[in-house]
Amino acid sequence: QVQLVESGGGLVQAGGSLRLSCAASGGTFSSYAMGWFRQAPGNGREFVSVISRSGSNTNYADSVKGRFTISRDNTKNTVYLQMNSLKPEDTAAYYCAARQTTLYTSSYYYKANEYGHWGQGTQVTVSS
C-alpha cells in the first residue's frame, strides 16, 4: 500500500513559480502511474497532469498546458509538478495520486476514480 505526501505549496504572486513534490513510500513506486489533481473551494477535483510509470509519457489539462511540467524520479520515489506563469485561477489544493498499472508507458488516466491512492494535499494560492 503506497502512501503519498505532497509538499511545496505556498503563496505566490501571479506570474510566479512553484514546484510541488510528492514523496511515495510503502510500495513499489515504479508500479504506479502518477497524477496531479486540484480542487478549489466549491469545485470538484480537477485533473491537472499525469505521468506514466516510465516517465516517458505525460498528459496535461488544457488549462495548464505549456505552463506546468510533470516529472518523476523513480530512484527517489518522487513525482514533481513544476508550475510556471501561475495565475490566480490556479489557486487550489493540489493532490497527487497513484494508479497501479501493468502498462509501463500509459498516461491516459484523467479521472479521479481511476486512482487508488491519494496524498493529503498541499495548498497553492496565487495572488493577483
N, CA, C and O atoms as a MOPAC input file, in Angstrom:
PM7 MOZYME 1SCF
protein

 N      0.84500 1    -1.18000 1     0.00000 1
 C      0.00000 1     0.00000 1     0.00000 1
 C      0.89400 1     1.24800 1     0.00000 1
 O      1.66100 1     1.46300 1     0.93800 1
 N      0.79400 1     2.04800 1    -1.02900 1
 C      1.64600 1     3.22100 1    -1.13300 1
 C      1.03500 1     4.38600 1    -0.36400 1
 O     -0.17800 1     4.59400 1    -0.38400 1
 N      1.88700 1     5.13100 1     0.30700 1
 C      1.48200 1     6.36600 1     0.96900 1
 C      2.13000 1     7.53800 1     0.24000 1
 O      3.27300 1     7.45500 1    -0.20900 1
 N      1.37700 1     8.63000 1     0.13200 1
 C      1.82600 1     9.79100 1    -0.63800 1
 C      1.79900 1    11.03600 1     0.23400 1
 O      0.83200 1    11.28100 1     0.95600 1
 N      2.87100 1    11.82000 1     0.16000 1
 C      2.93900 1    13.06300 1     0.92200 1
 C      3.39300 1    14.17600 1    -0.00900 1
 O      4.49100 1    14.13200 1    -0.56400 1
 N      2.52300 1    15.18500 1    -0.17200 1
 C      2.83700 1    16.33800 1    -1.01200 1
 C      3.52300 1    17.43000 1    -0.20000 1
 O      3.33500 1    17.54000 1     1.01200 1
 N      4.31300 1    18.22400 1    -0.88600 1
 C      4.94200 1    19.39200 1    -0.27600 1
 C      5.21800 1    20.40400 1    -1.37300 1
 O      5.13300 1    20.10100 1    -2.56300 1
 N      5.55500 1    21.62300 1    -0.94000 1
 C      5.95400 1    22.64400 1    -1.89700 1
 C      4.92500 1    23.70600 1    -2.18800 1
 O      5.20700 1    24.65700 1    -2.91700 1
 N      3.73700 1    23.56500 1    -1.63200 1
 C      2.73000 1    24.59000 1    -1.85000 1
 C      3.06000 1    25.87200 1    -1.12100 1
 O      3.99600 1    25.92500 1    -0.32300 1
 N      2.28300 1    26.90600 1    -1.40200 1
 C      2.50100 1    28.17900 1    -0.72600 1
 C      1.77200 1    29.30700 1    -1.41900 1
 O      0.91300 1    29.09400 1    -2.27500 1
 N      2.14200 1    30.51800 1    -1.02300 1
 C      1.56800 1    31.73500 1    -1.58100 1
 C      2.56100 1    32.34200 1    -2.56000 1
 O      3.73600 1    32.51800 1    -2.23800 1
 N      2.08700 1    32.65800 1    -3.74400 1
 C      2.94900 1    33.22400 1    -4.77700 1
 C      2.16600 1    34.26700 1    -5.55600 1
 O      0.94400 1    34.17600 1    -5.67700 1
 N      2.86900 1    35.25000 1    -6.08100 1
 C      2.21500 1    36.25800 1    -6.90600 1
 C      1.96400 1    35.71400 1    -8.30700 1
 O      2.66000 1    34.81200 1    -8.77300 1
 N      0.98000 1    36.26400 1    -8.95500 1
 C      0.69900 1    35.89100 1   -10.33600 1
 C      1.95200 1    36.07200 1   -11.18700 1
 O      2.66600 1    37.06800 1   -11.06700 1
 N      2.20300 1    35.08500 1   -12.04900 1
 C      3.41000 1    35.09200 1   -12.86200 1
 C      4.56300 1    34.34900 1   -12.24500 1
 O      5.56500 1    34.09000 1   -12.91200 1
 N      4.44100 1    34.00200 1   -10.98300 1
 C      5.49900 1    33.30800 1   -10.28300 1
 C      5.48300 1    31.80900 1   -10.52800 1
 O      4.70400 1    31.29600 1   -11.33100 1
 N      6.36900 1    31.11700 1    -9.80800 1
 C      6.53800 1    29.68000 1    -9.98800 1
 C      6.57100 1    28.97200 1    -8.64400 1
 O      6.95900 1    29.54000 1    -7.62400 1
 N      6.15300 1    27.72000 1    -8.67500 1
 C      6.28400 1    26.82000 1    -7.53400 1
 C      6.59000 1    25.43700 1    -8.07400 1
 O      6.22700 1    25.10300 1    -9.20200 1
 N      7.26600 1    24.62900 1    -7.25300 1
 C      7.45600 1    23.22700 1    -7.60200 1
 C      6.89200 1    22.36600 1    -6.48500 1
 O      7.34400 1    22.42800 1    -5.34100 1
 N      5.90900 1    21.57100 1    -6.83200 1
 C      5.33400 1    20.63900 1    -5.88400 1
 C      6.06600 1    19.30600 1    -5.97300 1
 O      6.49600 1    18.87900 1    -7.04500 1
 N      6.19500 1    18.66500 1    -4.82500 1
 C      6.77400 1    17.33200 1    -4.76500 1
 C      5.77600 1    16.38900 1    -4.10700 1
 O      4.95800 1    16.79800 1    -3.28300 1
 N      5.85900 1    15.13800 1    -4.48300 1
 C      5.02300 1    14.10700 1    -3.87100 1
 C      5.91900 1    12.90400 1    -3.63200 1
 O      6.36300 1    12.24600 1    -4.57300 1
 N      6.17600 1    12.63000 1    -2.37200 1
 C      7.04100 1    11.51300 1    -1.99900 1
 C      6.19600 1    10.29200 1    -1.68000 1
 O      5.22000 1    10.37300 1    -0.93400 1
 N      6.58100 1     9.16700 1    -2.25100 1
 C      5.84500 1     7.92300 1    -2.04600 1
 C      6.64200 1     6.97600 1    -1.16300 1
 O      7.87200 1     6.94400 1    -1.20700 1
 N      5.92500 1     6.21500 1    -0.37100 1
 C      6.55100 1     5.19700 1     0.46500 1
 C      5.60400 1     4.02300 1     0.62400 1
 O      4.39600 1     4.15100 1     0.42200 1
 N      6.16000 1     2.88300 1     0.98600 1
 C      5.33700 1     1.73300 1     1.29700 1
 C      4.91200 1     0.90700 1     0.10300 1
 O      4.12800 1    -0.03000 1     0.25200 1
 N      5.40000 1     1.22300 1    -1.05400 1
 C      5.03700 1     0.45600 1    -2.23000 1
 C      6.13500 1     0.53300 1    -3.27000 1
 O      7.15500 1     1.18600 1    -3.04900 1
 N      5.94000 1    -0.12100 1    -4.39300 1
 C      6.91100 1    -0.06100 1    -5.47900 1
 C      6.51300 1     1.09300 1    -6.38800 1
 O      5.61800 1     0.97100 1    -7.22500 1
 N      7.19400 1     2.20700 1    -6.20400 1
 C      6.80600 1     3.45500 1    -6.86900 1
 C      6.70500 1     3.28900 1    -8.37800 1
 O      5.79500 1     3.83300 1    -9.00400 1
 N      7.61600 1     2.55500 1    -8.95400 1
 C      7.62700 1     2.42100 1   -10.41100 1
 C      6.48000 1     1.57300 1   -10.94100 1
 O      6.32900 1     1.42500 1   -12.15400 1
 N      5.67800 1     1.02000 1   -10.05500 1
 C      4.49000 1     0.26200 1   -10.47300 1
 C      3.28400 1     1.15000 1   -10.70400 1
 O      2.23200 1     0.68200 1   -11.14000 1
 N      3.43800 1     2.43600 1   -10.41000 1
 C      2.30200 1     3.34000 1   -10.43500 1
 C      2.47400 1     4.45200 1   -11.47100 1
 O      3.52300 1     5.09000 1   -11.55400 1
 N      1.42000 1     4.66600 1   -12.25400 1
 C      1.30200 1     5.93700 1   -12.94500 1
 C      0.91200 1     6.97200 1   -11.89500 1
 O      0.17600 1     6.66800 1   -10.95600 1
 N      1.40900 1     8.19000 1   -12.06100 1
 C      1.18600 1     9.22000 1   -11.05500 1
 C      0.46500 1    10.41400 1   -11.66000 1
 O      0.78300 1    10.86300 1   -12.76100 1
 N     -0.50600 1    10.91200 1   -10.92200 1
 C     -1.26600 1    12.06900 1   -11.39000 1
 C     -1.27500 1    13.18700 1   -10.37700 1
 O     -1.04700 1    12.97900 1    -9.18500 1
 N     -1.54500 1    14.38300 1   -10.87700 1
 C     -1.80500 1    15.54600 1   -10.03700 1
 C     -3.22000 1    16.03400 1   -10.32900 1
 O     -3.63400 1    16.13900 1   -11.48300 1
 N     -3.93800 1    16.32400 1    -9.27500 1
 C     -5.27600 1    16.90000 1    -9.36100 1
 C     -5.31700 1    18.13500 1    -8.47400 1
 O     -4.44700 1    18.34100 1    -7.62900 1
 N     -6.33400 1    18.94600 1    -8.68000 1
 C     -6.51000 1    20.11000 1    -7.81200 1
 C     -7.99000 1    20.31300 1    -7.52900 1
 O     -8.86400 1    19.88800 1    -8.28400 1
 N     -8.22800 1    20.97500 1    -6.41800 1
 C     -9.60400 1    21.23300 1    -6.01200 1
 C     -9.69000 1    22.59400 1    -5.35900 1
 O     -9.07600 1    22.84700 1    -4.32200 1
 N    -10.46400 1    23.46800 1    -5.98400 1
 C    -10.73400 1    24.78200 1    -5.42400 1
 C    -12.00900 1    24.70900 1    -4.60500 1
 O    -12.84000 1    23.83100 1    -4.83700 1
 N    -12.18100 1    25.61900 1    -3.64800 1
 C    -13.39000 1    25.59600 1    -2.81800 1
 C    -14.65400 1    25.63600 1    -3.66800 1
 O    -14.78400 1    26.46700 1    -4.56700 1
 N    -15.57700 1    24.73500 1    -3.37500 1
 C    -16.83500 1    24.69500 1    -4.09600 1
 C    -16.79100 1    23.94800 1    -5.41000 1
 O    -17.81000 1    23.80600 1    -6.08600 1
 N    -15.59900 1    23.46500 1    -5.77800 1
 C    -15.44900 1    22.74700 1    -7.04900 1
 C    -15.10000 1    21.29300 1    -6.81400 1
 O    -14.67600 1    20.91100 1    -5.72400 1
 N    -15.27900 1    20.49500 1    -7.83500 1
 C    -14.85500 1    19.11300 1    -7.77600 1
 C    -13.36200 1    18.98700 1    -8.00800 1
 O    -12.67700 1    19.95700 1    -8.33200 1
 N    -12.87300 1    17.76100 1    -7.83400 1
 C    -11.45000 1    17.51800 1    -8.04400 1
 C    -11.17900 1    17.49600 1    -9.55400 1
 O    -11.83000 1    16.77200 1   -10.30700 1
 N    -10.20800 1    18.30100 1    -9.97100 1
 C     -9.93100 1    18.52700 1   -11.38200 1
 C     -8.59400 1    17.92400 1   -11.77300 1
 O     -7.59800 1    18.10500 1   -11.07200 1
 N     -8.56700 1    17.21200 1   -12.88200 1
 C     -7.32500 1    16.65500 1   -13.40600 1
 C     -6.38000 1    17.77200 1   -13.81800 1
 O     -6.79500 1    18.76100 1   -14.42200 1
 N     -5.09200 1    17.60200 1   -13.48000 1
 C     -4.06800 1    18.56500 1   -13.87400 1
 C     -3.06600 1    17.90700 1   -14.82600 1
 O     -2.81500 1    18.40400 1   -15.92400 1
 N     -2.50200 1    16.78600 1   -14.38500 1
 C     -1.45300 1    16.16400 1   -15.18900 1
 C     -1.25900 1    14.72000 1   -14.75900 1
 O     -1.64500 1    14.32700 1   -13.65800 1
 N     -0.65100 1    13.93200 1   -15.64800 1
 C     -0.35700 1    12.53100 1   -15.36300 1
 C      0.95000 1    12.15600 1   -16.03700 1
 O      1.30100 1    12.69300 1   -17.08700 1
 N      1.66400 1    11.22800 1   -15.41900 1
 C      2.90800 1    10.72400 1   -15.98200 1
 C      2.90500 1     9.20700 1   -15.88200 1
 O      2.46100 1     8.63200 1   -14.88900 1
 N      3.40400 1     8.57900 1   -16.92300 1
 C      3.43300 1     7.12000 1   -16.96200 1
 C      4.45200 1     6.55700 1   -15.97800 1
 O      5.27100 1     7.29100 1   -15.42500 1
 N      4.39200 1     5.27600 1   -15.77400 1
 C      5.34200 1     4.60200 1   -14.88900 1
 C      6.78200 1     4.87000 1   -15.31400 1
 O      7.65900 1     5.08700 1   -14.47800 1
 N      7.00700 1     4.85100 1   -16.59900 1
 C      8.36000 1     5.02200 1   -17.12000 1
 C      8.82800 1     6.46700 1   -17.06200 1
 O     10.02900 1     6.73600 1   -17.07200 1
 N      7.88700 1     7.39100 1   -17.00300 1
 C      8.21700 1     8.81500 1   -17.09500 1
 C      8.30400 1     9.31000 1   -18.51700 1
 O      8.53400 1    10.49700 1   -18.75000 1
 N      8.12200 1     8.41500 1   -19.47300 1
 C      8.30700 1     8.80600 1   -20.87200 1
 C      7.09200 1     9.48800 1   -21.47500 1
 O      7.21400 1    10.19400 1   -22.47600 1
 N      5.92700 1     9.28900 1   -20.88400 1
 C      4.69900 1     9.86100 1   -21.42900 1
 C      3.98200 1    10.69100 1   -20.37300 1
 O      3.87900 1    10.30400 1   -19.20900 1
 N      3.49000 1    11.84200 1   -20.81600 1
 C      2.77600 1    12.75100 1   -19.92700 1
 C      1.55100 1    13.31500 1   -20.63700 1
 O      1.47400 1    13.33300 1   -21.86500 1
 N      0.60000 1    13.77300 1   -19.83700 1
 C     -0.54800 1    14.48500 1   -20.36700 1
 C     -0.92700 1    15.59900 1   -19.40300 1
 O     -0.65100 1    15.53700 1   -18.20500 1
 N     -1.57500 1    16.63000 1   -19.96700 1
 C     -1.91600 1    17.80400 1   -19.18400 1
 C     -3.32600 1    18.27000 1   -19.49700 1
 O     -3.83100 1    18.06600 1   -20.60100 1
 N     -3.95400 1    18.89600 1   -18.51500 1
 C     -5.18700 1    19.60600 1   -18.76800 1
 C     -4.88100 1    20.80700 1   -19.66000 1
 O     -3.79800 1    21.38700 1   -19.58600 1
 N     -5.83300 1    21.16600 1   -20.49100 1
 C     -5.61600 1    22.30300 1   -21.39000 1
 C     -5.30000 1    23.57700 1   -20.62000 1
 O     -4.54700 1    24.42600 1   -21.09600 1
 N     -5.86800 1    23.70700 1   -19.44400 1
 C     -5.71300 1    24.93500 1   -18.67300 1
 C     -4.28800 1    25.14300 1   -18.15900 1
 O     -3.92200 1    26.25900 1   -17.78900 1
 N     -3.48200 1    24.07900 1   -18.13300 1
 C     -2.12500 1    24.20700 1   -17.60200 1
 C     -1.05800 1    23.87900 1   -18.64700 1
 O      0.13700 1    24.02600 1   -18.39000 1
 N     -1.49200 1    23.43900 1   -19.81100 1
 C     -0.53900 1    23.02900 1   -20.84700 1
 C      0.37100 1    24.19800 1   -21.22300 1
 O     -0.09100 1    25.31600 1   -21.45100 1
 N      1.66000 1    23.91900 1   -21.28100 1
 C      2.62600 1    24.95300 1   -21.60900 1
 C      3.13300 1    25.72500 1   -20.40800 1
 O      4.11000 1    26.46500 1   -20.51700 1
 N      2.47600 1    25.56100 1   -19.24800 1
 C      2.90400 1    26.27100 1   -18.03100 1
 C      3.38800 1    25.29900 1   -16.96000 1
 O      4.30200 1    25.61900 1   -16.20000 1
 N      2.78600 1    24.12400 1   -16.89400 1
 C      3.13300 1    23.12800 1   -15.87900 1
 C      3.89900 1    21.97700 1   -16.53000 1
 O      3.66800 1    21.63600 1   -17.69000 1
 N      4.81500 1    21.38700 1   -15.75900 1
 C      5.56800 1    20.22900 1   -16.21400 1
 C      5.60300 1    19.18300 1   -15.11400 1
 O      6.00200 1    19.45900 1   -13.98300 1
 N      5.18100 1    17.98700 1   -15.46500 1
 C      5.23400 1    16.86900 1   -14.52200 1
 C      6.47900 1    16.04600 1   -14.82300 1
 O      6.87000 1    15.88900 1   -15.98000 1
 N      7.08700 1    15.52900 1   -13.77700 1
 C      8.24700 1    14.66100 1   -13.94000 1
 C      8.29700 1    13.70700 1   -12.76000 1
 O      7.58500 1    13.89400 1   -11.77400 1
 N      9.11900 1    12.70500 1   -12.85700 1
 C      9.25900 1    11.75700 1   -11.75300 1
 C     10.69400 1    11.26200 1   -11.70000 1
 O     11.41300 1    11.23700 1   -12.69900 1
 N     11.08000 1    10.87100 1   -10.49200 1
 C     12.38900 1    10.26100 1   -10.28000 1
 C     12.12900 1     8.95000 1    -9.55200 1
 O     11.87200 1     8.93000 1    -8.34800 1
 N     12.20100 1     7.86000 1   -10.30200 1
 C     11.88500 1     6.56300 1    -9.70600 1
 C     12.95100 1     6.10100 1    -8.71800 1
 O     12.70400 1     5.19600 1    -7.92000 1
 N     14.13400 1     6.71200 1    -8.76300 1
 C     15.16800 1     6.36300 1    -7.78100 1
 C     14.90900 1     7.05100 1    -6.44200 1
 O     15.40900 1     6.61900 1    -5.40300 1
 N     14.12100 1     8.13000 1    -6.48100 1
 C     13.79800 1     8.87000 1    -5.25900 1
 C     12.34400 1     8.68700 1    -4.84800 1
 O     11.89800 1     9.27200 1    -3.86100 1
 N     11.60200 1     7.87800 1    -5.60000 1
 C     10.18000 1     7.63500 1    -5.29800 1
 C      9.39500 1     8.94200 1    -5.19300 1
 O      8.57500 1     9.11200 1    -4.29000 1
 N      9.65000 1     9.84800 1    -6.11000 1
 C      9.05600 1    11.17500 1    -6.03500 1
 C      8.56000 1    11.61500 1    -7.40500 1
 O      9.19600 1    11.36800 1    -8.42900 1
 N      7.40700 1    12.27200 1    -7.39200 1
 C      6.87700 1    12.91200 1    -8.59300 1
 C      6.80900 1    14.40900 1    -8.31900 1
 O      6.55200 1    14.83800 1    -7.19500 1
 N      7.04200 1    15.18400 1    -9.35300 1
 C      7.10800 1    16.63400 1    -9.22600 1
 C      6.09500 1    17.29600 1   -10.15200 1
 O      5.68600 1    16.72500 1   -11.16300 1
 N      5.70300 1    18.50000 1    -9.78700 1
 C      4.90900 1    19.33700 1   -10.66900 1
 C      5.51600 1    20.73300 1   -10.63900 1
 O      5.36500 1    21.47100 1    -9.66500 1
 N      6.19800 1    21.07900 1   -11.70800 1
 C      6.76100 1    22.42800 1   -11.85100 1
 C      5.68200 1    23.32700 1   -12.43500 1
 O      5.15800 1    23.06700 1   -13.51800 1
 N      5.35900 1    24.37500 1   -11.71100 1
 C      4.28000 1    25.27000 1   -12.12700 1
 C      4.86000 1    26.64700 1   -12.37800 1
 O      5.36000 1    27.29600 1   -11.45900 1
 N      4.79300 1    27.09100 1   -13.61900 1
 C      5.29400 1    28.40600 1   -14.01400 1
 C      4.14400 1    29.29000 1   -14.48200 1
 O      3.04900 1    28.80600 1   -14.76900 1
 N      4.40500 1    30.57400 1   -14.55300 1
 C      3.40600 1    31.54100 1   -15.03100 1
 C      2.07000 1    31.33700 1   -14.32100 1
 O      1.01800 1    31.27100 1   -14.95600 1
 N      2.13000 1    31.24000 1   -13.03300 1
 C      0.93000 1    30.94500 1   -12.25700 1
 C     -0.08600 1    32.07400 1   -12.34900 1
 O      0.25800 1    33.25300 1   -12.44100 1
 N     -1.35100 1    31.66800 1   -12.32200 1
 C     -2.47300 1    32.59100 1   -12.41500 1
 C     -3.33800 1    32.45400 1   -11.16600 1
 O     -3.30800 1    31.41800 1   -10.50200 1
 N     -4.10500 1    33.49000 1   -10.84200 1
 C     -4.99900 1    33.36900 1    -9.68100 1
 C     -5.94600 1    32.16900 1    -9.79000 1
 O     -6.30000 1    31.57000 1    -8.77500 1
 N     -6.34700 1    31.82400 1   -10.98500 1
 C     -7.25500 1    30.68300 1   -11.15200 1
 C     -6.58500 1    29.33500 1   -10.91900 1
 O     -7.25800 1    28.30400 1   -10.93100 1
 N     -5.27700 1    29.32600 1   -10.70700 1
 C     -4.58400 1    28.09800 1   -10.32200 1
 C     -4.68700 1    27.84200 1    -8.81500 1
 O     -4.26200 1    26.79200 1    -8.33400 1
 N     -5.24000 1    28.78200 1    -8.08400 1
 C     -5.38500 1    28.62800 1    -6.64100 1
 C     -6.26700 1    27.43200 1    -6.31900 1
 O     -7.40300 1    27.34000 1    -6.78500 1
 N     -5.73500 1    26.52400 1    -5.52200 1
 C     -6.45500 1    25.29200 1    -5.17700 1
 C     -5.59000 1    24.46000 1    -4.23800 1
 O     -4.40800 1    24.73600 1    -4.03500 1
 N     -6.21400 1    23.44300 1    -3.67800 1
 C     -5.44300 1    22.39500 1    -3.01500 1
 C     -5.01500 1    21.40000 1    -4.09400 1
 O     -5.82800 1    20.96500 1    -4.90900 1
 N     -3.73800 1    21.05000 1    -4.08500 1
 C     -3.19600 1    20.14600 1    -5.10000 1
 C     -2.91100 1    18.79000 1    -4.46100 1
 O     -2.30400 1    18.69500 1    -3.39400 1
 N     -3.36300 1    17.75900 1    -5.14300 1
 C     -3.23300 1    16.40100 1    -4.64700 1
 C     -2.47200 1    15.54100 1    -5.64900 1
 O     -2.70000 1    15.63300 1    -6.85500 1
 N     -1.58100 1    14.71900 1    -5.15300 1
 C     -1.01400 1    13.70500 1    -6.03500 1
 C     -1.74400 1    12.39200 1    -5.79500 1
 O     -2.29900 1    12.15100 1    -4.72300 1
 N     -1.72900 1    11.55800 1    -6.81800 1
 C     -2.46200 1    10.31000 1    -6.78200 1
 C     -1.68400 1     9.23600 1    -7.52400 1
 O     -0.92400 1     9.52700 1    -8.44800 1
 N     -1.88000 1     7.99900 1    -7.11000 1
 C     -1.16600 1     6.87300 1    -7.71100 1
 C     -2.14500 1     5.84300 1    -8.24000 1
 O     -3.13200 1     5.50100 1    -7.58900 1
 N     -1.84800 1     5.35500 1    -9.43900 1
 C     -2.65800 1     4.29100 1   -10.03200 1
 C     -1.73200 1     3.13900 1   -10.39600 1
 O     -0.82400 1     3.28700 1   -11.21400 1
 N     -1.97300 1     2.00200 1    -9.78000 1
 C     -1.16900 1     0.83900 1   -10.10600 1
 C     -1.59000 1     0.32500 1   -11.47700 1
 O     -2.78000 1     0.17600 1   -11.75400 1
 N     -0.61600 1     0.05700 1   -12.32500 1
 C     -0.92000 1    -0.39000 1   -13.67100 1
 C      0.20600 1    -1.26800 1   -14.18700 1
 O      1.36800 1    -1.11600 1   -13.81000 1
 N     -0.17000 1    -2.18300 1   -15.05600 1
 C      0.84400 1    -3.03200 1   -15.69700 1
 C      1.41100 1    -2.37500 1   -16.95400 1
 O      2.38400 1    -2.85000 1   -17.53900 1
 N      0.77700 1    -1.26900 1   -17.35400 1
 C      1.17200 1    -0.60400 1   -18.59000 1
 C      2.29100 1     0.39100 1   -18.30300 1
 O      2.06700 1     1.40000 1   -17.63500 1
 N      3.47300 1     0.11900 1   -18.79400 1
 C      4.66400 1     0.88500 1   -18.41300 1
 C      4.67900 1     2.29100 1   -18.99000 1
 O      5.26800 1     3.19900 1   -18.40300 1
 N      4.03800 1     2.47400 1   -20.13100 1
 C      4.12200 1     3.78000 1   -20.78800 1
 C      2.78000 1     4.48300 1   -20.91400 1
 O      2.68700 1     5.51800 1   -21.57400 1
 N      1.75200 1     3.94600 1   -20.30000 1
 C      0.43500 1     4.56600 1   -20.43700 1
 C      0.28200 1     5.78000 1   -19.54100 1
 O      0.69000 1     5.76300 1   -18.38000 1
 N     -0.30900 1     6.83700 1   -20.08800 1
 C     -0.56600 1     8.05600 1   -19.32100 1
 C     -1.96800 1     8.57900 1   -19.63300 1
 O     -2.17000 1     9.78700 1   -19.76300 1
 N     -2.93400 1     7.66600 1   -19.75200 1
 C     -4.28900 1     8.05500 1   -20.12400 1
 C     -5.25100 1     7.89500 1   -18.94800 1
 O     -6.32100 1     7.30100 1   -19.08000 1
 N     -4.85900 1     8.42300 1   -17.82600 1
 C     -5.68100 1     8.31900 1   -16.62500 1
 C     -6.04400 1     9.72600 1   -16.19000 1
 O     -5.24400 1    10.41600 1   -15.55900 1
 N     -7.26700 1    10.15300 1   -16.53400 1
 C     -7.68000 1    11.52800 1   -16.33100 1
 C     -8.73300 1    11.69600 1   -15.24300 1
 O     -9.02500 1    12.81800 1   -14.82900 1
 N     -9.30100 1    10.59300 1   -14.78000 1
 C    -10.40400 1    10.67300 1   -13.83500 1
 C     -9.93100 1    10.30200 1   -12.43800 1
 O     -9.11800 1     9.39400 1   -12.25800 1
 N    -10.45800 1    11.02500 1   -11.45300 1
 C    -10.05200 1    10.78100 1   -10.07400 1
 C    -10.33900 1     9.34600 1    -9.64600 1
 O     -9.57200 1     8.76400 1    -8.87900 1
 N    -11.42700 1     8.77700 1   -10.13000 1
 C    -11.77900 1     7.42100 1    -9.69200 1
 C    -10.91800 1     6.34200 1   -10.34000 1
 O    -11.11300 1     5.15500 1   -10.08000 1
 N     -9.97200 1     6.74300 1   -11.18000 1
 C     -9.03100 1     5.78200 1   -11.73900 1
 C     -7.80400 1     5.59400 1   -10.84700 1
 O     -6.94300 1     4.76100 1   -11.13000 1
 N     -7.73400 1     6.37200 1    -9.77600 1
 C     -6.59000 1     6.32900 1    -8.87100 1
 C     -7.00200 1     5.73800 1    -7.53500 1
 O     -8.07700 1     6.03500 1    -7.01400 1
 N     -6.14100 1     4.90300 1    -6.99100 1
 C     -6.48400 1     4.22200 1    -5.75400 1
 C     -5.83600 1     4.79100 1    -4.51100 1
 O     -6.20000 1     4.43400 1    -3.39100 1
 N     -4.87000 1     5.68000 1    -4.71200 1
 C     -4.12200 1     6.20200 1    -3.56800 1
 C     -3.95300 1     7.70500 1    -3.72500 1
 O     -3.67300 1     8.20400 1    -4.81400 1
 N     -4.12700 1     8.41200 1    -2.62100 1
 C     -4.09400 1     9.87500 1    -2.63500 1
 C     -3.26600 1    10.41200 1    -1.48200 1
 O     -3.20300 1     9.81600 1    -0.40700 1
 N     -2.62800 1    11.56000 1    -1.73000 1
 C     -1.99600 1    12.28900 1    -0.66100 1
 C     -2.98600 1    13.19600 1     0.04200 1
 O     -4.16800 1    13.23500 1    -0.30000 1
 N     -2.49000 1    13.92100 1     1.02400 1
 C     -3.36600 1    14.77900 1     1.84100 1
 C     -3.56100 1    16.15500 1     1.23000 1
 O     -4.43300 1    16.90700 1     1.66400 1
 N     -2.76000 1    16.49300 1     0.22700 1
 C     -2.90800 1    17.76400 1    -0.46100 1
 C     -1.97100 1    18.83800 1     0.05800 1
 O     -1.54100 1    18.80300 1     1.21100 1
 N     -1.66200 1    19.79000 1    -0.80500 1
 C     -0.87600 1    20.95800 1    -0.43900 1
 C     -1.52800 1    22.17200 1    -1.09600 1
 O     -1.91900 1    22.12500 1    -2.26200 1
 N     -1.63800 1    23.24900 1    -0.34100 1
 C     -2.36400 1    24.42500 1    -0.81900 1
 C     -1.46200 1    25.32200 1    -1.65600 1
 O     -0.33200 1    25.62900 1    -1.27800 1
 N     -1.98900 1    25.72900 1    -2.79300 1
 C     -1.33700 1    26.71600 1    -3.65000 1
 C     -2.26400 1    27.91600 1    -3.76800 1
 O     -3.42000 1    27.78000 1    -4.16800 1
 N     -1.75200 1    29.09000 1    -3.41800 1
 C     -2.53100 1    30.31900 1    -3.51000 1
 C     -1.76100 1    31.30600 1    -4.36200 1
 O     -0.60600 1    31.62400 1    -4.07800 1
 N     -2.41300 1    31.79000 1    -5.41100 1
 C     -1.79100 1    32.73000 1    -6.33000 1
 C     -2.51700 1    34.06400 1    -6.19800 1
 O     -3.71600 1    34.15600 1    -6.45900 1
 N     -1.79300 1    35.08000 1    -5.79800 1
 C     -2.38500 1    36.39900 1    -5.61600 1
 C     -2.23100 1    37.23100 1    -6.88700 1
 O     -1.25700 1    37.09900 1    -7.62800 1
 N     -3.21300 1    38.08100 1    -7.11000 1
 C     -3.18700 1    38.90900 1    -8.33200 1
 C     -2.47800 1    40.22700 1    -8.09100 1
 O     -2.36400 1    41.04400 1    -9.00500 1

